[in-house]
Amino acid sequence: MAGTLELKDIANKLEELSAALDESARLYGLDAKRASLREKEAVSVSGDFWNDAQKAQTHMKDLNDLKKGVELLDTVGRELEDFKVHFDLAKDAGDSGELAVIMDGLLGVEKKLRILDFELKLADPNDKLDAIISIHAGAGGTEACDWAQMLLRMYTRWAEQKGFNFAVTDILQGEEAGVRSVTAFVRGKYAFGYLKSEVGVHRLVRISPFDANKRRHTSFASIDVLADINDTIEIKIEDKDLSWDTFRSGGAGGQNVNKVETAVRVTHAPSGVVVACQIERSQHQNRETALKMLKARLYEIEMDKKRSEMEKHYDAKGAIGWGHQIRSYVFMPYQMVKDLRTGEETSQIDAVMDGALDPYMHAYLSWVAGGRKKRNVSSED
């Protein structure tokens, strides 16, 4: 590789990485974070700091999170400066043999910057949590149910590739094909941070396999994603507000249908939220899981009321049909997957349907970090 590298290659890479580091520092608000870190460190060494243990623990957690972010940026910055010095020495000495070593080091810095960029953009405390994803078929009848099934496969494949656990908790089959709705837990670090980019209506354009005349059809399905909140968050649920129903779990075949009513459905009267669970082996386990899902939904509703700048999972998503889509998947007359918010697109539609969603998720995070500036992106027919 040393024979193919030139001084300008290293200089260009150094300039590119310096710009990326500056952008990460800007997005993170590094100067403000340094000031906040100094203030928190001063408070933590005061004499009465531990008088309120719970408050102190919260303060120390915030302090450590701040310190981690600042130190990550500082470490990458120091490494980049070291390679700049190394490059200047090699250039002055005319030692082209060092260029490959420097480039290898810069590629390592670039990898760290990608990880850093991702973590800085996932600054919400919930981003690191597991996720609860729901898929609902919309306008289009059997077509839409089949589309919902395709999306279920896509997210299952994506989770497998990330090393996440994907467990379906409730599913309602379509009358002829596909699924009418499905809910699943996605367990893995940053599962919610990734999947929150998928909230909204997804539109499919293809030649229908259910149409004998081979006409082009448009189908819709919506994605909803909740953070699987931990037990330290206070969401009060009164027993008197809950209405429980039990039913038999349904499977893919007759032999898989339970003869005992282990599946449960719970309705929360004040909010009208309904949650069902049939994946666990016992009714007791299904009740516990259903309550956990209900708690997550109620928490998200409360959070939505307090953060108008975030996507409204229950209001702004709108109808599951025309005019509300966030992403279009066009199989015919050409192949294209395009996100209508960020402009991210690819013609590699098979790869996307096999779970290659990270480019769209990262583009979404950059879009949000950039202030959600609207792109001039037209919908695909």
Kinemage of the C-alpha trace (Angstrom):
@kinemage 1
@onewidth
@group {chain A} dominant
@subgroup {mainchain}
@vectorlist {calphas} color= white
{ca met a 1} P 0.000 0.000 0.000
{ca ala a 2} L 2.966 2.325 0.673
{ca gly a 3} L 3.824 2.485 -3.029
{ca thr a 4} L 0.368 3.767 -3.937
{ca leu a 5} L 0.088 6.389 -1.221
{ca glu a 6} L 1.126 9.980 -1.783
{ca leu a 7} L 1.576 12.917 0.555
{ca lys a 8} L -1.663 14.463 -0.666
{ca asp a 9} L -3.602 11.297 0.341
{ca ile a 10} L -2.495 11.688 3.938
{ca ala a 11} L -3.056 15.455 3.882
{ca asn a 12} L -6.595 14.993 2.536
{ca lys a 13} L -7.422 12.343 5.131
{ca leu a 14} L -6.089 14.555 7.945
{ca glu a 15} L -8.227 17.454 6.716
{ca glu a 16} L -11.306 15.214 6.435
{ca leu a 17} L -10.912 13.819 9.944
{ca ser a 18} L -10.205 17.247 11.459
{ca ala a 19} L -13.441 18.543 9.950
{ca ala a 20} L -15.339 15.491 11.256
{ca leu a 21} L -13.911 15.996 14.759
{ca asp a 22} L -14.858 19.680 14.709
{ca glu a 23} L -18.403 18.763 13.666
{ca ser a 24} L -18.686 16.185 16.453
{ca ala a 25} L -17.463 18.766 18.973
{ca arg a 26} L -20.032 21.249 17.660
{ca leu a 27} L -22.900 18.764 17.841
{ca tyr a 28} L -21.886 17.753 21.354
{ca gly a 29} L -21.452 21.361 22.487
{ca leu a 30} L -17.979 20.569 23.779
{ca asp a 31} L -17.170 23.990 25.270
{ca ala a 32} L -20.466 24.120 27.171
{ca lys a 33} L -20.005 20.518 28.310
{ca arg a 34} L -16.540 21.316 29.652
{ca ala a 35} L -17.959 24.209 31.673
{ca ser a 36} L -20.776 22.039 33.003
{ca leu a 37} L -18.292 19.292 33.903
{ca arg a 38} L -16.186 21.737 35.932
{ca glu a 39} L -19.282 22.925 37.800
{ca lys a 40} L -20.428 19.385 38.590
{ca glu a 41} L -16.957 18.359 39.762
{ca ala a 42} L -16.894 21.357 42.092
{ca val a 43} L -20.264 20.404 43.563
{ca ser a 44} L -19.219 16.759 44.018
{ca val a 45} L -16.354 17.665 46.369
{ca ser a 46} L -18.409 19.932 48.623
{ca gly a 47} L -18.682 18.855 52.250
{ca asp a 48} L -22.442 18.197 52.328
{ca phe a 49} L -22.589 16.505 48.904
{ca trp a 50} L -23.539 13.052 50.232
{ca asn a 51} L -26.154 14.254 52.719
{ca asp a 52} L -28.812 13.377 50.137
{ca ala a 53} L -27.580 10.026 48.812
{ca gln a 54} L -30.147 9.675 46.030
{ca lys a 55} L -29.519 13.179 44.722
{ca ala a 56} L -25.776 12.607 44.939
{ca gln a 57} L -25.974 9.382 42.950
{ca thr a 58} L -27.959 11.091 40.202
{ca his a 59} L -25.430 13.916 40.160
{ca met a 60} L -22.503 11.484 39.894
{ca lys a 61} L -24.162 9.622 37.050
{ca asp a 62} L -24.607 12.880 35.129
{ca leu a 63} L -21.022 13.865 35.925
{ca asn a 64} L -19.635 10.521 34.698
{ca asp a 65} L -21.677 10.697 31.500
{ca leu a 66} L -20.346 14.193 30.833
{ca lys a 67} L -16.784 13.119 31.599
{ca lys a 68} L -17.051 10.161 29.243
{ca gly a 69} L -18.186 12.330 26.332
{ca val a 70} L -15.534 14.989 26.891
{ca glu a 71} L -12.753 12.405 27.340
{ca leu a 72} L -13.782 10.533 24.173
{ca leu a 73} L -13.496 13.700 22.098
{ca asp a 74} L -10.224 14.699 23.771
{ca thr a 75} L -8.702 11.239 23.184
{ca val a 76} L -9.569 11.243 19.494
{ca gly a 77} L -8.291 14.812 19.211
{ca arg a 78} L -4.939 13.879 20.771
{ca glu a 79} L -4.539 10.859 18.483
{ca leu a 80} L -5.262 12.984 15.448
{ca glu a 81} L -2.696 15.574 16.553
{ca asp a 82} L -0.116 12.816 17.052
{ca phe a 83} L -0.612 11.625 13.482
{ca lys a 84} L -0.336 15.194 12.194
{ca val a 85} L 3.077 15.473 13.891
{ca his a 86} L 4.065 12.023 12.554
{ca phe a 87} L 3.083 13.134 9.057
{ca asp a 88} L 5.044 16.389 9.268
{ca leu a 89} L 8.167 14.500 10.398
{ca ala a 90} L 7.808 11.920 7.597
{ca lys a 91} L 7.277 14.699 5.043
{ca asp a 92} L 10.341 16.664 6.215
{ca ala a 93} L 12.471 13.503 6.193
{ca gly a 94} L 11.144 12.383 2.798
{ca asp a 95} L 10.297 9.018 4.356
{ca ser a 96} L 7.490 7.642 2.146
{ca gly a 97} L 7.707 4.319 3.962
{ca glu a 98} L 5.922 5.890 6.949
{ca leu a 99} L 2.866 6.921 4.911
{ca ala a 100} L 1.218 3.497 5.109
{ca val a 101} L 1.716 3.408 8.883
{ca ile a 102} L 0.176 6.873 9.228
{ca met a 103} L -2.772 6.010 6.972
{ca asp a 104} L -3.477 2.820 8.961
{ca gly a 105} L -3.512 4.897 12.116
{ca leu a 106} L -5.822 7.499 10.568
{ca leu a 107} L -8.252 4.783 9.468
{ca gly a 108} L -8.346 3.663 13.105
{ca val a 109} L -9.125 7.234 14.166
{ca glu a 110} L -11.836 7.384 11.503
{ca lys a 111} L -13.471 4.259 12.933
{ca lys a 112} L -13.443 5.777 16.426
{ca leu a 113} L -14.979 8.973 15.061
{ca arg a 114} L -17.844 7.010 13.490
{ca ile a 115} L -18.592 5.325 16.806
{ca leu a 116} L -18.232 8.635 18.625
{ca asp a 117} L -20.530 10.393 16.164
{ca phe a 118} L -23.158 7.706 16.694
{ca glu a 119} L -22.977 7.862 20.498
{ca leu a 120} L -23.049 11.658 20.577
{ca lys a 121} L -26.191 11.716 18.443
{ca leu a 122} L -27.859 9.217 20.780
{ca ala a 123} L -27.796 11.531 23.775
{ca asp a 124} L -31.308 10.823 25.072
{ca pro a 125} L -31.192 8.622 28.204
{ca asn a 126} L -33.697 6.248 26.592
{ca asp a 127} L -31.575 5.660 23.497
{ca lys a 128} L -29.544 2.907 25.160
{ca leu a 129} L -32.652 0.974 26.164
{ca asp a 130} L -34.354 -2.011 24.587
{ca ala a 131} L -37.256 -1.257 22.270
{ca ile a 132} L -40.844 -2.341 21.690
{ca ile a 133} L -41.735 -2.211 18.000
{ca ser a 134} L -45.247 -2.469 16.577
{ca ile a 135} L -46.183 -2.902 12.918
{ca his a 136} L -49.724 -2.166 11.702
{ca ala a 137} L -51.074 -2.798 8.217
{ca gly a 138} L -52.805 0.228 6.732
{ca ala a 139} L -54.640 1.066 3.529
{ca gly a 140} L -54.502 -1.735 0.978
{ca gly a 141} L -56.258 -4.775 2.480
{ca thr a 142} L -54.448 -8.055 1.827
{ca glu a 143} L -51.657 -6.126 0.101
{ca ala a 144} L -51.049 -4.107 3.247
{ca cys a 145} L -51.048 -7.198 5.457
{ca asp a 146} L -48.455 -8.814 3.197
{ca trp a 147} L -46.409 -5.599 3.349
{ca ala a 148} L -46.568 -5.649 7.156
{ca gln a 149} L -45.265 -9.239 7.037
{ca met a 150} L -42.388 -8.116 4.798
{ca leu a 151} L -41.500 -5.343 7.241
{ca leu a 152} L -41.585 -7.826 10.121
{ca arg a 153} L -39.042 -9.963 8.266
{ca met a 154} L -36.917 -6.883 7.488
{ca tyr a 155} L -36.687 -5.782 11.124
{ca thr a 156} L -36.103 -9.350 12.290
{ca arg a 157} L -33.163 -9.648 9.881
{ca trp a 158} L -31.817 -6.261 10.959
{ca ala a 159} L -31.950 -7.262 14.640
{ca glu a 160} L -30.179 -10.552 13.911
{ca gln a 161} L -27.376 -8.719 12.129
{ca lys a 162} L -26.938 -6.368 15.115
{ca gly a 163} L -26.832 -9.311 17.509
{ca phe a 164} L -30.111 -8.178 19.093
{ca asn a 165} L -32.846 -10.453 20.373
{ca phe a 166} L -36.168 -10.087 18.523
{ca ala a 167} L -39.138 -11.655 20.335
{ca val a 168} L -42.707 -11.341 19.048
{ca thr a 169} L -45.137 -10.766 21.930
{ca asp a 170} L -48.411 -10.393 20.037
{ca ile a 171} L -49.495 -11.015 16.452
{ca leu a 172} L -52.782 -10.749 14.552
{ca gln a 173} L -52.744 -12.607 11.270
{ca gly a 174} L -54.311 -11.148 8.108
{ca glu a 175} L -57.485 -12.743 6.806
{ca glu a 176} L -55.882 -14.002 3.580
{ca ala a 177} L -52.149 -13.394 3.955
{ca gly a 178} L -49.577 -11.539 6.031
{ca val a 179} L -50.237 -9.891 9.379
{ca arg a 180} L -52.702 -7.219 10.422
{ca ser a 181} L -50.532 -6.173 13.386
{ca val a 182} L -47.556 -7.449 15.342
{ca thr a 183} L -45.628 -6.310 18.421
{ca ala a 184} L -42.140 -7.435 19.433
{ca phe a 185} L -39.422 -6.737 21.985
{ca val a 186} L -36.020 -5.849 20.503
{ca arg a 187} L -33.343 -6.326 23.126
{ca gly a 188} L -29.850 -4.911 22.673
{ca lys a 189} L -27.807 -1.798 23.535
{ca tyr a 190} L -29.110 1.240 21.622
{ca ala a 191} L -32.033 -0.746 20.207
{ca phe a 192} L -34.413 2.172 20.845
{ca gly a 193} L -31.867 4.726 19.650
{ca tyr a 194} L -31.663 2.973 16.320
{ca leu a 195} L -35.312 2.069 15.873
{ca lys a 196} L -36.814 5.440 16.756
{ca ser a 197} L -35.848 6.489 13.228
{ca glu a 198} L -38.427 4.050 11.871
{ca val a 199} L -41.530 5.604 13.454
{ca gly a 200} L -44.049 6.555 10.787
{ca val a 201} L -45.758 5.263 7.663
{ca his a 202} L -43.845 3.073 5.207
{ca arg a 203} L -45.091 2.906 1.612
{ca leu a 204} L -44.664 0.010 -0.838
{ca val a 205} L -45.096 0.172 -4.633
{ca arg a 206} L -44.943 -3.123 -6.529
{ca ile a 207} L -46.649 -5.492 -8.959
{ca ser a 208} L -49.104 -7.297 -6.732
{ca pro a 209} L -48.614 -11.077 -6.329
{ca phe a 210} L -52.321 -11.210 -5.446
{ca asp a 211} L -53.496 -9.532 -8.657
{ca ala a 212} L -54.104 -11.895 -11.590
{ca asn a 213} L -53.803 -8.923 -13.954
{ca lys a 214} L -50.329 -8.058 -12.603
{ca arg a 215} L -51.197 -4.448 -11.902
{ca arg a 216} L -49.106 -2.086 -9.818
{ca his a 217} L -50.359 -1.595 -6.261
{ca thr a 218} L -49.485 0.810 -3.443
{ca ser a 219} L -49.624 -0.419 0.142
{ca phe a 220} L -48.987 1.166 3.527
{ca ala a 221} L -47.962 0.040 7.000
{ca ser a 222} L -47.047 2.030 10.100
{ca ile a 223} L -44.200 1.486 12.528
{ca asp a 224} L -44.406 2.527 16.183
{ca val a 225} L -41.453 2.225 18.550
{ca leu a 226} L -41.342 2.618 22.331
{ca ala a 227} L -38.429 2.519 24.752
{ca asp a 228} L -38.576 -0.475 27.099
{ca ile a 229} L -38.292 1.738 30.165
{ca asn a 230} L -36.675 0.495 33.354
{ca asp a 231} L -38.387 0.033 36.669
{ca thr a 232} L -36.945 3.209 38.217
{ca ile a 233} L -39.319 5.402 36.215
{ca glu a 234} L -42.512 6.115 38.104
{ca ile a 235} L -45.625 5.306 36.098
{ca lys a 236} L -48.541 4.752 38.448
{ca ile a 237} L -51.084 2.168 37.293
{ca glu a 238} L -54.104 1.500 39.496
{ca asp a 239} L -55.548 -2.020 39.514
{ca lys a 240} L -59.046 -0.542 39.356
{ca asp a 241} L -58.180 1.051 36.005
{ca leu a 242} L -57.266 -2.270 34.396
{ca ser a 243} L -59.578 -4.666 32.582
{ca trp a 244} L -58.163 -8.111 31.798
{ca asp a 245} L -59.237 -10.649 29.160
{ca thr a 246} L -57.746 -14.065 28.509
{ca phe a 247} L -57.725 -16.113 25.321
{ca arg a 248} L -55.908 -18.976 23.676
{ca ser a 249} L -52.594 -18.258 22.015
{ca gly a 250} L -52.618 -18.712 18.260
{ca gly a 251} L -49.777 -20.295 16.328
{ca ala a 252} L -48.892 -21.122 12.757
{ca gly a 253} L -50.628 -24.494 12.898
{ca gly a 254} L -53.363 -26.287 14.783
{ca gln a 255} L -50.895 -28.211 16.904
{ca asn a 256} L -49.404 -24.918 18.075
{ca val a 257} L -52.612 -23.486 19.451
{ca asn a 258} L -52.756 -23.683 23.232
{ca lys a 259} L -55.687 -25.521 24.765
{ca val a 260} L -55.401 -23.303 27.841
{ca glu a 261} L -56.125 -19.583 27.878
{ca thr a 262} L -52.599 -18.354 28.606
{ca ala a 263} L -52.723 -15.246 26.386
{ca val a 264} L -53.881 -11.986 27.966
{ca arg a 265} L -55.204 -8.616 26.889
{ca val a 266} L -55.300 -5.621 29.226
{ca thr a 267} L -57.187 -2.365 28.748
{ca his a 268} L -56.165 0.767 30.647
{ca ala a 269} L -59.427 2.661 31.121
{ca pro a 270} L -58.107 6.238 31.674
{ca ser a 271} L -55.975 6.233 28.514
{ca gly a 272} L -57.790 3.686 26.388
{ca val a 273} L -54.500 1.903 25.687
{ca val a 274} L -54.893 -1.828 24.960
{ca val a 275} L -51.977 -4.271 25.178
{ca ala a 276} L -51.965 -8.005 24.436
{ca cys a 277} L -49.316 -10.647 25.047
{ca gln a 278} L -49.299 -14.328 24.118
{ca ile a 279} L -45.624 -15.188 23.743
{ca glu a 280} L -44.910 -16.440 27.296
{ca arg a 281} L -45.628 -19.965 28.478
{ca ser a 282} L -47.949 -19.085 31.334
{ca gln a 283} L -50.765 -16.616 31.881
{ca his a 284} L -48.858 -15.147 34.828
{ca gln a 285} L -45.800 -14.432 32.657
{ca asn a 286} L -47.980 -12.945 29.934
{ca arg a 287} L -49.620 -10.639 32.495
{ca glu a 288} L -46.221 -9.427 33.693
{ca thr a 289} L -45.041 -8.767 30.137
{ca ala a 290} L -48.308 -7.038 29.211
{ca leu a 291} L -48.006 -4.735 32.234
{ca lys a 292} L -44.447 -3.885 31.240
{ca met a 293} L -45.595 -3.003 27.721
{ca leu a 294} L -48.482 -0.952 29.086
{ca lys a 295} L -46.108 0.940 31.361
{ca ala a 296} L -43.875 1.715 28.375
{ca arg a 297} L -46.818 3.002 26.323
{ca leu a 298} L -48.101 5.221 29.144
{ca tyr a 299} L -44.596 6.563 29.734
{ca glu a 300} L -44.232 7.415 26.053
{ca ile a 301} L -47.574 9.204 26.006
{ca glu a 302} L -46.488 11.329 28.969
{ca met a 303} L -43.131 12.086 27.363
{ca asp a 304} L -44.832 13.051 24.099
{ca lys a 305} L -46.859 15.632 25.969
{ca lys a 306} L -43.672 17.249 27.293
{ca arg a 307} L -41.444 17.287 24.187
{ca ser a 308} L -43.146 18.875 21.227
{ca glu a 309} L -39.894 18.795 19.262
{ca met a 310} L -39.861 15.003 19.161
{ca glu a 311} L -41.872 12.779 16.881
{ca lys a 312} L -45.391 12.276 18.169
{ca his a 313} L -45.905 8.553 18.171
{ca tyr a 314} L -49.648 8.775 18.616
{ca asp a 315} L -50.669 12.037 16.948
{ca ala a 316} L -48.361 13.409 14.265
{ca lys a 317} L -47.948 10.070 12.529
{ca gly a 318} L -51.372 10.596 11.005
{ca ala a 319} L -53.403 8.130 8.968
{ca ile a 320} L -51.677 5.012 7.645
{ca gly a 321} L -51.989 6.035 4.006
{ca trp a 322} L -51.291 8.676 1.401
{ca gly a 323} L -49.498 11.843 2.404
{ca his a 324} L -48.056 10.565 5.687
{ca gln a 325} L -45.229 8.260 4.577
{ca ile a 326} L -41.675 8.724 5.833
{ca arg a 327} L -40.119 6.212 3.444
{ca ser a 328} L -41.010 4.721 0.058
{ca tyr a 329} L -40.000 1.261 -1.150
{ca val a 330} L -40.458 1.046 -4.922
{ca phe a 331} L -40.104 -2.390 -6.552
{ca met a 332} L -41.612 -1.414 -9.906
{ca pro a 333} L -41.200 0.241 -12.427
{ca tyr a 334} L -37.684 0.712 -10.968
{ca gln a 335} L -36.051 -0.221 -7.656
{ca met a 336} L -35.507 2.437 -5.024
{ca val a 337} L -35.808 2.874 -1.272
{ca lys a 338} L -35.937 6.568 -0.371
{ca asp a 339} L -36.392 8.256 3.003
{ca leu a 340} L -38.543 11.317 2.450
{ca arg a 341} L -37.155 13.150 5.501
{ca thr a 342} L -33.419 12.806 4.982
{ca gly a 343} L -33.121 12.091 1.257
{ca glu a 344} L -31.170 8.888 1.950
{ca glu a 345} L -31.784 6.443 -0.906
{ca thr a 346} L -30.487 3.272 -2.544
{ca ser a 347} L -31.398 1.037 -5.456
{ca gln a 348} L -30.243 -2.016 -3.472
{ca ile a 349} L -33.765 -2.837 -2.376
{ca asp a 350} L -33.064 -6.536 -1.710
{ca ala a 351} L -30.325 -5.591 0.756
{ca val a 352} L -32.693 -3.219 2.566
{ca met a 353} L -35.406 -5.861 2.806
{ca asp a 354} L -32.755 -8.197 4.216
{ca gly a 355} L -32.103 -5.734 7.045
{ca ala a 356} L -29.536 -3.238 5.690
{ca leu a 357} L -31.143 -0.301 7.533
{ca asp a 358} L -28.169 1.309 9.270
{ca pro a 359} L -27.551 3.945 6.549
{ca tyr a 360} L -31.153 5.163 6.951
{ca met a 361} L -30.903 5.156 10.738
{ca his a 362} L -27.626 7.087 10.760
{ca ala a 363} L -28.976 9.553 8.195
{ca tyr a 364} L -31.985 10.125 10.458
{ca leu a 365} L -29.752 10.823 13.467
{ca ser a 366} L -27.746 13.336 11.424
{ca trp a 367} L -30.990 14.931 10.221
{ca val a 368} L -32.235 15.322 13.797
{ca ala a 369} L -28.856 16.604 15.005
{ca gly a 370} L -28.895 19.139 12.188
{ca gly a 371} L -32.201 20.598 13.346
{ca arg a 372} L -34.485 18.513 11.104
{ca lys a 373} L -33.900 20.792 8.145
{ca lys a 374} L -36.363 19.880 5.436
{ca arg a 375} L -34.934 18.356 2.308
{ca asn a 376} L -36.398 18.990 -1.131
{ca val a 377} L -37.319 15.360 -1.603
{ca ser a 378} L -40.265 14.303 -3.696
{ca ser a 379} L -42.351 11.196 -3.112
{ca glu a 380} L -41.755 8.267 -5.466
{ca asp a 381} L -44.623 6.964 -7.591
